[in-house]
Amino acid sequence: MKTTLDLPDELIREVKIRAVMQGRTLKDLIADLLRQGLNAAPPTRFNAPSTSSMVDIADNGVPLIRCRPDAAARFARIEDLLALEQQAHSEEDMRHAGLSS
């Protein structure tokens, strides 16, 4: 069943990071967290990302996404990448608000 929730940005960021770190989908992680909160089922065990994964976990716990050697992002300036990220967030916010971008 699809549901829309309005949750604090920081909470969603934390859940997204945890999902990446655990190599799980956001949907599955949130479902398990809800089950745990409702005490309806024991938590599901997870495996750490495999060594062939494109995700590494830094010492501070932040997930790092490796890109292919030929990826365009490797040659972009940080300012351009940040602007692209901001644009994507703005477009997503507009879609969620039901506005055209």
Phi and psi in degrees as GROMACS dihedral restraints (atoms count N, CA, C in turn):
[ dihedral_restraints ]
;  ai    aj    ak    al  type     phi  dphi    fc
    3     4     5     6     1   -87.6    20    10
    4     5     6     7     1   140.2    20    10
    6     7     8     9     1  -142.9    20    10
    7     8     9    10     1   142.7    20    10
    9    10    11    12     1  -110.5    20    10
   10    11    12    13     1   128.7    20    10
   12    13    14    15     1  -123.6    20    10
   13    14    15    16     1   144.5    20    10
   15    16    17    18     1  -103.2    20    10
   16    17    18    19     1   100.2    20    10
   18    19    20    21     1  -115.0    20    10
   19    20    21    22     1   156.4    20    10
   21    22    23    24     1   -60.0    20    10
   22    23    24    25     1   139.1    20    10
   24    25    26    27     1   -54.6    20    10
   25    26    27    28     1   -42.8    20    10
   27    28    29    30     1   -63.2    20    10
   28    29    30    31     1   -37.8    20    10
   30    31    32    33     1   -65.4    20    10
   31    32    33    34     1   -44.3    20    10
   33    34    35    36     1   -64.2    20    10
   34    35    36    37     1   -42.1    20    10
   36    37    38    39     1   -57.5    20    10
   37    38    39    40     1   -45.4    20    10
   39    40    41    42     1   -63.5    20    10
   40    41    42    43     1   -41.8    20    10
   42    43    44    45     1   -67.1    20    10
   43    44    45    46     1   -40.7    20    10
   45    46    47    48     1   -62.7    20    10
   46    47    48    49     1   -43.4    20    10
   48    49    50    51     1   -63.1    20    10
   49    50    51    52     1   -43.7    20    10
   51    52    53    54     1   -62.5    20    10
   52    53    54    55     1   -39.6    20    10
   54    55    56    57     1   -63.0    20    10
   55    56    57    58     1   -43.1    20    10
   57    58    59    60     1   -64.7    20    10
   58    59    60    61     1   -44.5    20    10
   60    61    62    63     1   -62.5    20    10
   61    62    63    64     1   -32.9    20    10
   63    64    65    66     1   -91.8    20    10
   64    65    66    67     1    -2.8    20    10
   66    67    68    69     1    65.6    20    10
   67    68    69    70     1    37.3    20    10
   69    70    71    72     1  -122.8    20    10
   70    71    72    73     1   163.2    20    10
   72    73    74    75     1   -78.2    20    10
   73    74    75    76     1   152.8    20    10
   75    76    77    78     1   -60.4    20    10
   76    77    78    79     1   -41.8    20    10
   78    79    80    81     1   -58.3    20    10
   79    80    81    82     1   -48.7    20    10
   81    82    83    84     1   -65.9    20    10
   82    83    84    85     1   -41.4    20    10
   84    85    86    87     1   -64.0    20    10
   85    86    87    88     1   -46.5    20    10
   87    88    89    90     1   -62.9    20    10
   88    89    90    91     1   -40.6    20    10
   90    91    92    93     1   -60.4    20    10
   91    92    93    94     1   -44.6    20    10
   93    94    95    96     1   -64.9    20    10
   94    95    96    97     1   -40.5    20    10
   96    97    98    99     1   -63.4    20    10
   97    98    99   100     1   -39.5    20    10
   99   100   101   102     1   -65.3    20    10
  100   101   102   103     1   -42.8    20    10
  102   103   104   105     1   -60.0    20    10
  103   104   105   106     1   -43.5    20    10
  105   106   107   108     1   -61.6    20    10
  106   107   108   109     1   -44.1    20    10
  108   109   110   111     1   -64.1    20    10
  109   110   111   112     1   -34.8    20    10
  111   112   113   114     1   -86.5    20    10
  112   113   114   115     1    -5.8    20    10
  114   115   116   117     1    58.4    20    10
  115   116   117   118     1    33.3    20    10
  117   118   119   120     1   -87.7    20    10
  118   119   120   121     1   -24.4    20    10
  120   121   122   123     1  -155.9    20    10
  121   122   123   124     1   152.1    20    10
  123   124   125   126     1   -67.9    20    10
  124   125   126   127     1   153.4    20    10
  126   127   128   129     1   -63.2    20    10
  127   128   129   130     1   145.0    20    10
  129   130   131   132     1   -81.0    20    10
  130   131   132   133     1   135.7    20    10
  132   133   134   135     1   -75.0    20    10
  133   134   135   136     1   150.4    20    10
  135   136   137   138     1  -130.6    20    10
  136   137   138   139     1   159.2    20    10
  138   139   140   141     1  -104.1    20    10
  139   140   141   142     1   145.6    20    10
  141   142   143   144     1   -65.8    20    10
  142   143   144   145     1   155.6    20    10
  144   145   146   147     1   -54.4    20    10
  145   146   147   148     1   142.4    20    10
  147   148   149   150     1   -68.8    20    10
  148   149   150   151     1   163.0    20    10
  150   151   152   153     1   -66.7    20    10
  151   152   153   154     1   -19.9    20    10
  153   154   155   156     1   -87.2    20    10
  154   155   156   157     1    -1.8    20    10
  156   157   158   159     1   -64.7    20    10
  157   158   159   160     1   152.7    20    10
  159   160   161   162     1   -86.2    20    10
  160   161   162   163     1     4.1    20    10
  162   163   164   165     1  -108.8    20    10
  163   164   165   166     1   128.6    20    10
  165   166   167   168     1  -115.2    20    10
  166   167   168   169     1   152.2    20    10
  168   169   170   171     1  -110.1    20    10
  169   170   171   172     1   120.1    20    10
  171   172   173   174     1   -69.2    20    10
  172   173   174   175     1   166.2    20    10
  174   175   176   177     1   -58.2    20    10
  175   176   177   178     1   -29.1    20    10
  177   178   179   180     1   -88.2    20    10
  178   179   180   181     1     5.7    20    10
  180   181   182   183     1    90.3    20    10
  181   182   183   184     1    -3.6    20    10
  183   184   185   186     1   -80.3    20    10
  184   185   186   187     1   130.0    20    10
  186   187   188   189     1   -72.5    20    10
  187   188   189   190     1   138.8    20    10
  189   190   191   192     1  -117.1    20    10
  190   191   192   193     1   125.6    20    10
  192   193   194   195     1   -96.8    20    10
  193   194   195   196     1   117.3    20    10
  195   196   197   198     1   -80.5    20    10
  196   197   198   199     1   145.0    20    10
  198   199   200   201     1  -114.1    20    10
  199   200   201   202     1   162.3    20    10
  201   202   203   204     1   -64.7    20    10
  202   203   204   205     1   153.2    20    10
  204   205   206   207     1   -58.8    20    10
  205   206   207   208     1   -27.4    20    10
  207   208   209   210     1   -96.9    20    10
  208   209   210   211     1     8.2    20    10
  210   211   212   213     1   -66.1    20    10
  211   212   213   214     1   139.4    20    10
  213   214   215   216     1   -60.7    20    10
  214   215   216   217     1   -31.4    20    10
  216   217   218   219     1   -61.9    20    10
  217   218   219   220     1   -26.3    20    10
  219   220   221   222     1   -65.9    20    10
  220   221   222   223     1   -22.2    20    10
  222   223   224   225     1  -107.8    20    10
  223   224   225   226     1     1.3    20    10
  225   226   227   228     1   -87.9    20    10
  226   227   228   229     1   152.5    20    10
  228   229   230   231     1   -76.3    20    10
  229   230   231   232     1   149.2    20    10
  231   232   233   234     1   -59.1    20    10
  232   233   234   235     1   -36.4    20    10
  234   235   236   237     1   -62.1    20    10
  235   236   237   238     1   -40.3    20    10
  237   238   239   240     1   -68.4    20    10
  238   239   240   241     1   -39.4    20    10
  240   241   242   243     1   -65.8    20    10
  241   242   243   244     1   -42.0    20    10
  243   244   245   246     1   -64.6    20    10
  244   245   246   247     1   -40.0    20    10
  246   247   248   249     1   -64.8    20    10
  247   248   249   250     1   -40.3    20    10
  249   250   251   252     1   -64.1    20    10
  250   251   252   253     1   -41.9    20    10
  252   253   254   255     1   -63.4    20    10
  253   254   255   256     1   -44.1    20    10
  255   256   257   258     1   -62.7    20    10
  256   257   258   259     1   -40.4    20    10
  258   259   260   261     1   -63.2    20    10
  259   260   261   262     1   -43.4    20    10
  261   262   263   264     1   -62.9    20    10
  262   263   264   265     1   -41.6    20    10
  264   265   266   267     1   -64.5    20    10
  265   266   267   268     1   -42.6    20    10
  267   268   269   270     1   -63.5    20    10
  268   269   270   271     1   -43.3    20    10
  270   271   272   273     1   -64.5    20    10
  271   272   273   274     1   -39.6    20    10
  273   274   275   276     1   -65.2    20    10
  274   275   276   277     1   -42.3    20    10
  276   277   278   279     1   -61.5    20    10
  277   278   279   280     1   -41.0    20    10
  279   280   281   282     1   -63.5    20    10
  280   281   282   283     1   -43.3    20    10
  282   283   284   285     1   -61.8    20    10
  283   284   285   286     1   -44.2    20    10
  285   286   287   288     1   -65.2    20    10
  286   287   288   289     1   -29.9    20    10
  288   289   290   291     1   -83.1    20    10
  289   290   291   292     1    -4.4    20    10
  291   292   293   294     1    78.7    20    10
  292   293   294   295     1    21.3    20    10
  294   295   296   297     1  -108.0    20    10
  295   296   297   298     1   149.2    20    10
  297   298   299   300     1   -82.5    20    10
  298   299   300   301     1   148.3    20    10
